[in-house]
Amino acid sequence: MATPPPSPDLPPALVARHGTCSLLTPDGELLTVPGEEAARLLRDMPPPMVVHAPLTARRLGLPPLPQPTPWLDLLELFLFAMPGRTVPPTARGLALALGLDDARIGGAEADLLPDLADILLDHIAARQPTPAGEEMAALAVRMDHAGWAWGPSVLAALHATHPLPAEALQPGDAIRVWRRLPKWEETAPRPAPSSLPVPITDARRRLAEMLGAQAETRAGQADFAGAASAAFAPRLTRGDPHMVLAEAGTGTGKTLGYVAPASLWAERNGGSVWISTYTRHLQRQIEGELTRLYPDPAIRRQHVVLRKGRENYLCLLNMEEAVNIAGNRGGPSGGIVALSLLARWAGITADGDLMGGDLPGWFGDLFGRGTIAGVADRRGECIHGACPHYQRCFVEHSIRRARQADLVIANHALVMTQAAWHAMGGDTASDEDNIPTRYVFDEGHHVMDAADSAFSVELSGLEAAELRRWLLGAEGARSRARGLKRRLDDLVVGDARLESPLDAVLQAAHALPAPGWSGRLANMLRASTPAPPADDPASIAAPSPETLPNPCEQFLHLLACQVLARSRAGDPAQSPAMQQGSIECDLHPLAENVSPAAATLARALDRLSVALRTLVDRLLERLDDESGELDPATRERIEAAVRTMRRRALSRVDGWSAMLRAIGETRDDTQLGAPQYVDFIRMDRREGQRPGEQDVGLHRHWLDPTIPFATVLAAPAHGVLLTSATLRDENGRGDPEEAERAWEAAEARTGASHLPSPALRASLASPFDYRHQSRAFIVTDVAHDDIGALAAAYRTLFLAAGGGGLGLFTAISRLRAVHRRLSQPLEEAGIPLYAQHVDGMDNATLVDIFRSEENSCLLGTDAMRDGVDVPGRSLRLVVFERVPWPRPDILHRERRTHLSHGAPGEYDDRIARLRLRQAFGRLIRSTGDRGAFVLLDRRAPSRLMSAFPDGVVIRRAGLAETARELEAFLRASADGEHAGPPAP
């Protein structure tokens, strides 16, 4: 080697916080200095040792670091030493993962980092004589040549030098991990399952077996398992499944409660049960719980599969292309470093899941989100059987494992989309679309939201431009995008019956937005759309007669003109704070020229649709005509090509055409009755667009999205269990009529009301003693429109709790404004602060950090209330900045009008109460938890307070009084004292 390896004790070490830093100088002096001073001192020192270099640089106010980073990032060393493990990306989180105790970790100052480096390097050195050591040495050589800061130290630990011995694995082979991965093998199709029931006694017995004799007894868990077993009874009538709505309070133990009957049904009947969740976190939690059922990892892998969309998995073909491109550049290469670490991970990963699996969520933070996107199939360009890595493909392996699994864990979006494809495909649906007869929907309160997204249609600039790119390819841009012709060329070349429709598809695709459409639209709007007259804000200026290059861009320009003309300055529903940069308007009444432009675009899309259908039909004809001649790989390619064209192109174009044709239909605004769809125009800024550019589109949503959910998914099933802690809005407890209305509202939100037979209802109360375990406060003296006062309130409450606080916001702008005012005073008090939309880390990573640092605080948007499961003292305070009313957009306006049964105010209240219940549910996760919930909204009406569980005493008090009571309650809890209820 050119230079001797540096010792990890020689460089400085740095732990950066908000405002202050812990700095270990090269001569061993430990300093606590402001961030600006630390940045100044580092200029005269060697590159420091850190944990999470990009975040550290941001906290020091430094520009983004180059790739490969010259800093010694311990997270990179961890990725190399221990691939396939996740760890919170902090000094404390890393130390805990490496087995250090609290006494050694202390305050996680900079002097801890050299010890962590020594542990990791020792771990690497111990692998040197093993088969893994050969791969590690080859990769380390390649990474060292690419400029990896840890390269010399790792090579020294492995006793490796360059060049490696001729008989050893070479660097170029080591990074090509796809050559070493095992191949999956086809298995015989699984027979259709039988329909044996699961008796309640058997479900209870299975639950007891999973829990074991020493397990904590949870009131209601066995009853929940018994109720859930009703979803696994034999179906009596086609189209009429057994629907069970089971509300189980927090702490009931519903996961194992439904796993008990689900696993029994799968074993006895030879079928699969699909367990669907809304959040990734719950998927990981369910996987963890299933270790009770299948303690042996090999057996668990055989019986349990986690399924996600293709875009979540590592694509080996994309990785091969990325490796080849990065390898041709030479010199220092951050791409080679990242790809080498991905190769280390790919060799041991359980399923190749890039998003939320065993690849740490902060990998993209270190090397750029584009690195992850570049090696996933985000562009829908899979060539299936034509891929040289097909039999090693993580996606295909997952699909085949799912066919044989007893329990398949997936998310709501995938489950609904797969059911929709199966309904559309009928007998031609692929094995990938095979649907089960039994479903469990955990987080069932999100079914309506998931269905709203899954069954909506969006004709926007980005969506249409993406379809053009998928059909035509990169069109000269620096991109690896493959067009349809490149993907199908060897299947159609020389066959005029196939070449002709393919050429027609490519020609028709030019009707879609061309590269640069967003900039052209912005220029046109600046040039041709004057501000509306002050005395007539709804008037619409006629667009400029200048033409755009295709009918889709012309239509989008007219939509943009309409939405800008009808937006109202000063309207809180249209403000950036409320809409996060988006504006919208009703489609009708139409602005001038919108209807003719829609008709022109519809005709252009019809030409594209006809060409696509012709190509699909002729490919299917080839399957029939050459059934005895086609080899299995070619047949699979043709089937996959047909399936992909139907999904990514035909279904999308047909949905757009239906919307466009509806624009030209005669509309009677005086006609009574609820519409089937809600159509509106929205303009917003999307990720990746330049300043001043925005996307615009026509949107269509079902007024009641549970109708397609019930029709497409629930009705064909034999049994469906929907469960959540917050299925019902329990307003007016003890009133039978109100209880019935609450159940009816739950049935409406879950689609159960659209099925022939009524759902079986079950409700299990939480086992927690909320009267003694929790407190709830409504703060009455914080001005809702004063950011300074809001930040001061958060500071006061977080300091009173000593950390362990989760702050929830309904707007990103307010979250960021509070964070700017809050970070330094909390850091000065020794309370680390992390924030969604500020720290540049994904939600799962932020929650992992929050969980590992008992006295840290976390700020997140309203959506964070569904992603946090933190038992213990790490979460002892939830602060909500205001009542989480539904956003008053057009879609909500129409739903509250037509789905509220004449009580739109109660419709809003119900949504707000359910959101408050979900937020409060984050607080108490076990019988030993103690915590407080604070709502910083003096306007909160008393009618919403039924959102809190029975036993919670709600106090309206000023901020100072709330802080005093909060501090006393938490101190008593920490000391093990019995904290009685507050005085009324």
N, C-alpha and C positions, 0 to 999 in steps of 0.2 A: 504493500500500500504506500501511497505517496507520503502520508503523514501518520504519525503515531496516533492511536485513538485517544481522544481526550477522556479524562475521568469525569464522571457525572458530578463529582464534588467541586470541580474547578469553575464551571460557569456560574453566574449569579442565578438565583432562584427568585421567582416573583409570584405573589398571589395578589391579584388586583380586585379591589372591591369598589363600590361606588364612593368616590371621594378619596379614600385612603388605600394604601398598598403596604403589604408586607414584603420587604426586599432583603434577601440574603446576599451580601456582597461576596465577590470572589475570595476575599480574605477572611470570610466567616462572620462578619458583623451583621446582626439582624436589626433592620431598621423598620420603623413605621413612618411612612412619609406620605404626603398628598400625591395624588396621581400625577399632577404636573411635574413635581419634583422627581418622582420615579422615572417618568419619561425622559427628563433631562439627564439623570444619572446613567440611564441605560445607554446613552449615546457614547459614553466612554468605556463601556464594558463589553465583554463578549456577548453573543446572543444568549438570552436567559433561558432557564428551564421554567416551564409554565404548565398549567393545566387549562386547555382550551385557548389556544393562541388567538384565534379571531376575536373571541369575546374579550380577552385580556387587552388586545390592541384597541378595541372600541372603548373600553373603560379608561384607557390612558389617553384617549383623544387622538390616537395615531391613525394614519391612513391604513387601508387594508394591506395586509402583508402579502408579499409575492408568494407564488407557488413554484417549487416547494418552499415552505416557510423556513427561514434560517433559524428560527427559535426551536428549542428542544421541547416539543409538546409531549407531555407524558401520555396523553390520550392516543397519540400515534404509536407510541411504544407499546401501550396496552393492546391496541388493535393487532399489532404484530405478534405480541407474546401470547395473548389469550383470545384468539378469534372466536366468535360465536357467543361471547358473553357480553352482557350489557352492564353498565355501571353509570351512576350519576356523574356527569362531567364536572366535578368539583374536586378540590384537594381532599375534602372530607369523604366524599362519596367514593373516590378511588381508594383512599386508605382503608375504609371499611371493607370494600370488596377484596382487598389484599390481606385482610385478616388482622389489621392493627386494632388495638383496643382504644377506648376513649381516653385513657390516661396518656397514651403515647400521642394520640391525635391532638388533644388539647384544643387550641383555637385554630387549628389547621393553618399555622403560619408558614412562611416560606421555607423555614428550616426543615419542614417535613418532606419537601419534594425530593431532596437527594436520597432519603431513605426509600421512598417509593421507587425511584429509578433503580436503586440497588436490588430491590426485591424483584422487579420486572426483569432486569438483566440476569439475575441469578436463575430465574425461571427459564429464560431463554437458554442459558448455559447448560441447564440440566437436560435440555432436549437435544443437545449436540450429538450424543451417541445414539439417538433413536432415529427411526426412519423419517420422522418429522424434521429432524435437524438438517437432513440433506436438503429438503425443500426450503427450509428457512435460510440456509446459507446461500442457496442459489438466488433466492429472492432478495436477500440482503445485498448481495453483490450488485444486482441490477438496480436496486434502490439507491445504493451508495453512488453509483455512476450517475444516477439521475439527480443527485444533490440532496439526498435525504439527510437531515441533520443528525439523526441517530445512527446512520450507516456505520461509521467507524466503531462506535461502541458496541453495536450488535455484532459486527464481524469479529471483533476481539472476543466477545463472549462465546462465539461459536468456533473460535480458533480457525477462522476461514480467511483465506487470502485469494487474491485474484492474480492469475487465472485459476479457476478451480481445476482439480484433477480431471483428466479426460474421461475417466470412467464415472465421474460424479454427475448428478443432475445439473444441467447448465441453466443459466439465468433465462435464456429465451424459452426454454421448455417449461421452467417452473411457473412462469406467469401465464402460460397457456393451460390453465387448470382444467378446461373442458376435456382435454385428452385423458385426464385421470379420473373423471367422474364415472360412477357406475351407470349402467344402462338399465332402464326399466324394461319389463317384459309384459307382453299382453297376457291377459287371463281370460278364461271363459266368461261369457256374460252371466251376470247374477240372475237367478230366476226371480220372478215376481214374488213379493213377500206374501205370506199368509196373513190371516186377520185374527189371530188369537188375542183375546183381551188380556189386560193386566189387572188382576184382582187387587183391591185396595190393601188387603193383608200382605200380599206379595210385595207391593210397592213399599210398604212400611218396613218389611223385613229387609229388603235390599238397602233401604236408607240406613237402618241400624247396622248392617254389615259394613257399609262404607264408613260410617262414623266411628265404629269401634267402641269398646266398652268404656274407654277413658274420655270420650269426647264430651264437650259441653252440651248439656241438654238445652235445646231451644224450644220454647213454647210455640206450638203451631207448626213446626217443621214437618212432623209426621202427618198432621192434618193436611198440610199443603200437598205432600206427596200423594195422599189419598185422593184429594180433589183433582190433582193433575192427571191421575190415571184415567179419568173419564175421557180425556182426549185420545186415548189409545183403545177405545172400544171399537168393535166392528161397525163400519158404516152401514146404515140400513137403507138409505135412498141415495141414488146418484145425484150429485149436486147439492147434497145436504150434509155437510161434515159435522162432526162433533166439535163444536166451538166452546172452549172453556175460557172464561175471563177470570183470572185469579189475581187478586190484589193481595200482595204480601208485604207488610210493613218492613221497614229497614231492620235488619237483624234476624229476620225469620229464618234465613238460610234457604232461600228459594232455589239457588243453583243446584245443590244436591237434592233438593226436594223434587225438582223435575227430572234430574238425571236418573233418579231411581226408577221411575216407571218407563222413561225413554229407553234406558239401557236394557231393561227386561224385555220390552216389546221388540227391540232390535234383535236380541239374542234368540227369542222364541219364534220370531216370524221370518228371520233371515232378510231383514230390510234395513234401511237407513232412516234415522231421524235427523232432520236438519234443525240445528239450534242457531237462531239468528239474533244478532245484537245490533245496536246502533253505533256503539263506540268500539274502537280498537282495544281500549283498556279492558272492557268487559270480556272480550275474546281471550285476552291473555289470562284474565282471572279464571275463566271457565276452564281453560287448559290446565291451570294450576290445580283447580279443585278435582279434576279428573284423575289426578295421581292417587286419590283415595280409592277410586274404582279400579284403576290399572296401575299398581305401584311399579311394575316392571316397565322401563322405557320402551323396550322392544315390543312388548304386547300392546302398550298404549299407542305406539305408532301404527300398529296394525289396525286397531279398532277406532282410532280418533284421527280425524283429518281437519285441518284448518284450511278452508277454501277462500280465496280472494280473487278479484279480477286480474286478468293477465298483466295489467299495467303495474301490478305490485311486485312482480317477480323479476329476478335477474334473467335477461335474455342473453344466452351464450353467444349467439351470432353477433349481436350488438357489441358485446364485450370483445369478441375477436376483432371486429372492425376497429374498435377504440384502441386496442392494444397495437394493432398494425399501424394506425395513424400516429399514435404517440411514439412508437418505436422508430418511425422514420424521421422524426424531428431532430433527434440527437441532443446532446447537451443536457443541462438541468431541465427536469420535467416533473412538474407537480402531477401531471396526468399519470406518469409511470408509477409514482409513489402511491397514488390513490388506487390505481388498478392492481398494483402488487398486493396492497392490503385487502382489496376485494378478492383477489385470488386466494389469499390465506383464508378468508372467510368462506368462500365458495366451496373449498375443499372439505369443510366440516359442518356447514349449515344443515339444519334439519330439513328445510324445504325451499331455500332460495328466496325467502320473502325479504324484500328490500325495505318494506314499510311496516314497521311495527313487529317484525319478527326478531331473529337473533342477531341482526345487524344493528348496532346502536343507532338510535335516532339522531344522534349528533354527528354521525359520519358526514352527512351533507353539510353540516355547519362548518366542518373543518376543510372540506375540499370543494364546496360549492354544490348547490342543489342540481346544477346542470350535470354533474358527474353521475349522480344517481339516475336522473332522467335519461341520460345518454345510454345507459346499459339496461334500461327497462324497455318493454314494448309499449311505449306511450303513444306511438303513431299508428297502431293497428296494422302493422306491416308484416305480421308473422306469415311465413311461407310454409309452415307446417311440415309436411312430409319431404319437401324439397330442401329443408335445412339440414346441413351436415351434422348438426347436433341434436336432431329431433329425438333420438332415443335416450338422450341425456337431459332433455328439456325439463326444467323444474315444473313448468306449467302442466305439461302433459303427464308428468309423474303424479302431480297433485290430483289431476282429473281422474286418473286410473285408480289411485288409492281411494278416492272418495267413492268410487263405484262399489268397493268392497267393504267400506267402513261401516261401523254401527252408528257412530255419531259424527256428524259433519258440522263444524262450527263455521258460520259465515256471517256476513253483514246483511242488513235489511235490503240495501240497494242491489247487491248481487242476487239475493234470493228472489226479489220481485222481478228484476230484469230477466233472470233465467226462466221464470215462470211465463213471462210475456213472450219470450222467444219460442218457448215450447208451444204455447198456444198458437202462435203465428205459423210455426213450422209443421205442426201436425205430425204426420207420419214421416216427414223428412227431417225432423229434429235430430240433431246429432247426440251422441252419447254424452257430450259435454252439457247438453241441455236436459238430460234426464232429470225429472223432478221426483221428489219423494211423495209418499202419501201422508206423512206425519211431519208437522212443524211445531217448533217451540219458538215463540217470539219473546225473548227477554227484552227489557226496556220497551215494552209494548206501548207505552205512551207516545213513542215516536213513530208508530206505524203510519199515522196520517201524514206526518212530515216526510217520511221516506217515500210514501206513495206519491205525494205531491211532486217530488223531484223525479221519481222514476217514470211517471206517466205524463210529464209535461213535454211541451214542444217549444223549441227556441230557434227562430230564424234570425240569426244575428250575423254581423260581419265576421266575427272570429269563427263561429261555427261553419259558415258557408266557405270561408277561406280555408279552413282546415279540411273540408271535404274536397275542395279543389286540389289542395296539396296532396291528399291521399290518392286522388285519381291521376294527377299529372306529374307528381314528383316535385323536385326542388326548383324547377324552371330556372336553372342557371345560378341559383344562390349557393352559397357555401354550406351545403347541408348534405347529410347522408340519406335524406328522404327518398324512398323508392316509390315510383309511381306504379299504377296498375299495370301498365304495359311491361315494365321490367319484371314485375312479380309473375305475370302470366305468359310472358313471351314464349317460353319453350313449350307451353301447353297449346298455344294457338298458332304458332308459326307454321306457315305452309297450309293452313286450313282456312280457306276463304270464308266458310260459313262462320268461323269464329273471329277471323281478322276484321271482317266488315263491321260487326256490332262493336268490337273493341275500338275501332277507329271512330265510330259514331259517338261512343261514350266520351272519348278524349276530346272530340270536337265540341260536344255539348257542354263539357265541363268549363269551357271558356266563358259561359254565362255567369259563372261564380266570381267572387271578388279576386282580383289579381294581386300579386305581391305589391305592397305599398298602398293598399286600399285605405288603410287608416289615415295615413298622411294626406292622401287626396281628399278624403272626406273632411278632415279638419280644415284644409285649405278652402274647400268649397263653402263650408259653413262660415268661415271668417269673411269670405268675399261676398256671399250672397244672402246672408240672413241677418238683417238689421235687428236691433233690439225692438221688442214690441212697444207701441206707443204707451205712454204712461197712463192714459185715460182708458185704454182698452187692452188689458194684459192678455186677453184670450185671442186677439186677432193674429192672423198668420200672414206673414209676408210671402209673396210668390217667390219661389226659388229662381235662381239664375237660369237662363236658358242654356248655359254651358252644359255639355253632355259629359258623362262619365263612360269609361270604356266598356261596360257591360250592364245588362238589365238589373242584376242584383245590386250593384253599387248605386245605380240610379234610384232604385227603390229604397235602399238604406238612407240615401241622402234626403229623400222626401220624408221618411220617418223621423229623421233627426230634426228637420225643419219643423215638423208638427210638434214634437215633444218640447223643443226649445220655446216655441211660440206659446205653448199652453202651460209651461212651468210658471209658477208664481213666486217671485222674489219675496222673501220674508215669511213664506208659508212654512211652519215648522215641519210639516210632513215632507217638504221638499228640500229642507236644508241639508248641507253636507254632513252635519253632525248626526242627523237622523238617518239619512240615506247613505252615509259613508261614501259620498261622492256620486250618487246616482240620482237621476230624475226620471219621472215616468208620467205618462198621461194615458187616458182612455183612447182606444183605437177610433171609436165613433164619438162625434161626427167626424168624418174624414176630411182632411185638408185637400186642397185642390191638387189634382193630378195623382193622388195616391192610388185611387182605384184603377185608372188606366195602367199605371206602372205595375201594380200587382198583377193585372191580367197579362201584361207582357212577360213578366217574370214567370208566371204560372205556365205559360206556353213554353218558355225555355226549359223549365224544369220537367215539363211533360216529355220533351224531346230526350232529355237525359234519362228519365224513367223508362221510356220505351226502349232506348238503346241498352240500358242495364238489364231490363227484363229479357230482351232478346238474347243477350250474352249468357245470362243465367240459364235460360231455357235450353239453349244449344249446348251448353256444357253438360246439362243433365241428360240431354239426348245422347251425347257422346258416351256418358256412363252406361246408358242402355244399349246403344249400338255396339259398343266395344267391350261389353261386360266380360266376355271370355278372353280378351286380349290384354286388358290393362293390368299392369302389375299393382300390388297393394299400395305402394307408395304413390303412384300416379293417381289412383282412385282416391286416396286420402287427400291428395292435393286438390283435386277437382272439387270434392265435397267441401273442403275447407274454404276454397275460393268462393264457392257459391254461398256458403254460410256467411262469410265475411262481407260479401257484396250486399247481401240482403240486410245485414245488420248496420253496417257503417254507411251505406249509400241509399239503398232502396227505401228502407223504413224511414230514414230521415227525409228524403226527397218527397215521399208520399205525405208525410206529416206537414211539410212546408206547403205543398200544393193544396192540401185541404184547407189550410188557413188562408191562403191567397184566394182560393175560389170563394170562400165565405165572405171575403171583403166585397166582392161584386154582387152578392145576393141582396135582394130587397130586404130592408130591415124595418121592422115596425116597433119603434121605441115605446109605443103605448100599450103593447101587448103585455099582459100580466103573466106571472109565473117565473120560476127560477130558470136561468139559462143553464145549459149543460157545461159550457166552457166559459172561462173569463179570458178575454183577449185584451192585451194592452201593449204599449210601447215603452221600452226602458232604454235609457242611455247611461252608461257607467264606464268607469275606467277599470281596465283589466291589467293584471300583472304582465309586464313585458312591453306595454305600450309606452311610447315616448311622451314627454310632457306636452300637454295640449291635445293629445289624441284620446279618443274615447270610442268604445264599442256602442253600437245601437242595434236594437233588434225588436222583432215582433214576438211576443210571448203568448202561449196558450196553456192555461192550466185548467184541470177539471175543477168545477166549483166544489164538488165533493170527491176528492181523490180516493176515498175508501170504496167507491163504486168499482173502479177497475181492480182495486186490490181484492175485493170480495169476488168479483167475476173471474179474474184471471188466475188468482192463486188460491183463495180459500175454498171456493165452490168445487174445484176439481179434487181437492184434498179429501182425505178420510177423517183427519182429526187435526185441529189447530188449538194450541194453547198459547194465549197471550197473557203475559204476566208483567207486573211492575209494582213498585211501591206507591205509584201515583196514577193509577188508572182512573180513580174517581175524584171529583171535587166534592169533598165532604162539607158542604155548607149546610148549616142547620142540623147538627148532629142530634139524634134522638127523635127527629120528625120522620115518620114512615113515608109520608108523601115526598118529602125532600130527598130521602134516601132512594126512593124509586126513581125520581128525576135524575139523581146523580148516576145511577146505573144506566138509565136510558141514554144519558149523555155519553157515558163511557162506551156503550154499544155503538153509538153513532160515530164516535171518533176512531173506533177500531174496525168498522165495517161489519160488525156482527149483526147490525140491524138490517143489512141487505141480504141475509141468508134466510132460507125458508123456515128453519126452526130456531127458537130462541136459544141464546147461549146459556150454558151453565155458569152461574155466578158463584164465586167464592171469595171471601175476604178474611184474611188472617192479620190480627193486630201485631204491631211491633212488640217484642218482649222488653223493650227498654223502659226504664222508669224516668220518663222525661221530666217529671216534676222535680226530681233531685239531680238528674244528670245534666240539665240544660237550663239556660236562661234566654229570654228573647226581649229585646229592647227596640222601641221606636224612638229615635232621637228627635226632639222637638225644636231645637234651636240652631239647626244648620241650614243656611240658605241654599236652596237647591240650585240656584243659578250662579253661585259664587265659587269658582274653582279653588280660590285660596282657602275659603272656609271648609270646602270639602276635603282638601288635602290635609288641613289642620285636624279635621275630625279623624281621618284615617291615621294620622300620626299619633294622636292622643290614644286611640283605641289599641293600635298595634303596640305602643309602648306600655300601655296598661296590662296587656296580655303577655308582654315579654316575648313577642313573636308568635309563631304558630298561627298566623292569620291569613285567611284567604279573602281578598277583596274582589268583589264582582261588580262589573260595570255593564251598562247597556249600550255604551258607545265607545269606540276605540279612541276617539279624540279626547274624551274626558279621562280615560285610563292613562294616556300618555301625558296629559297635562298634570295629573295628580302624581304620576311617577316622577316627573322632573322636580317637583317640590318635595317629594317624600324620600327619595333615595339617600341623600346625604345625612339627614338627621337620624334615620334608622341605622345606617352604617356606623355612625358615630356612637350609637347606643349598642353596637355589637349585634344588630339584627340584619342579616343579609336580606336583600330585596330582589326578587325576580319578577319579571313581567312578560306576559304574552304580548306580542306585537312590538316589543322593545328589545328583548335580549336575543332575538334572532334564532331561537331554538323552538323545536316543535313542542306541542302540548305534553306529549308523553314524557319527554326529557325534562321539561319544567316540573312536572308532577313528581318524577323520580327524585329530582334535586330537593324539592319541597319535603318529600317524605323522609329523605335521609338527613336533613338538617332541621333538628327539632325546633330551633328558634328562628327559622327563616320565615319570610312572608312572601306571598305570591299574589300578583294582580292578574286578573283575567277577565275576559268578556263574559257576558251572560251564558254563552255556550259552555264555558268551563265547568258549569255546575253539573254537567253530565260526565265529566272526564276525571273526577277526583275521587279516589277511594283511599283515604289516608287514616287508618285507625291509629289511636294513641294521641300523644301530646303534640305531635307535629301539626295537627289541625285541631285547634281549640277555640278558634274564633272565625266566624264568617261575617263579613261586613258587606252588605248590599247597598250600593249608592242610591238607588231609588226603586220604586215599585216597577217591576218588569212588565209594564203594559205591552200588549202586542203593537207592533209597528203599524201605524195607520196608513198603509199603502192601499193600492187599488184592490189587490187580491183580498186583503183582509176586509175592506169595505164591502165587497160583494158577499163574502162569506157571512159576515155578521148580519147582513141584511136578509139573506135567504136561508141561512142555516141556524138562526137563533130563535126560530119559532116566535118571532114578534118581540123578543126581549134582547135587543142588541147590547144594552148595557150589561146585562147578566152574562152575555157571551164573552165580553171583554173581561169581566171580573173572573170568570171561570179560568180563562187562560192565565191571568195574573196569579190567581191562587195556586194553580198547578205548578207554575214556575217557582213560586215561593216555597212550595212543598219540596220540590226537587232540590232547591238550594239548601234548605234546612236539612234535608236528608244527607248532605255531605258531612254534617257535623258529628253526629253520634253513630259510630260504626261498630261498637262493641260495648259490652256491659261495663267495661272499665273506663270508657270515655267520659269526659266532662267538657262542656263547651257552651259558648254563647253565640247567639245570632243577633246581629244589629242591623236595623234598617235605617239608613240616614235620610229618611223622607218624612217630614212632618205632615205631609199631605196624605199619607197612607190612610185610606178609610177603614173604619172598624169592620166593615163587612168583609174585608179580606183576611181578617185575623184567624178565621177558621181554617186557613191554610196550615196552621201549625198543629202538631199532634196533640191529642188529649193529654192534659197534665201540664203543658207548658204555660207558665204564667207570663203574660205579656205586660211589659212595663213601658209606659210613655214617660220619658224623662229627658232632662237636658243632657248635654254632652258630658259635662263634668260629673254629674251624678251617675250617669251610665258608666263612665270610666272607673269611678270609685267602686261601684257594685261589681263590675266585671273583674277588677283586680282582686277584690276580696274573695269572690267566688272561686276564681281560678287558683288563688293561693291556698284556699282551704282544700280544694281538690288535690293540689300537688302535695299538700301535707298529709293527705289521707283522712282529713276531717270530714264529718258528715255535714254537707252543706244543705241546710234546710231551705224551704221555699222562701222567696223574698217577701217582705211585708207588702200587703196590698196597697 
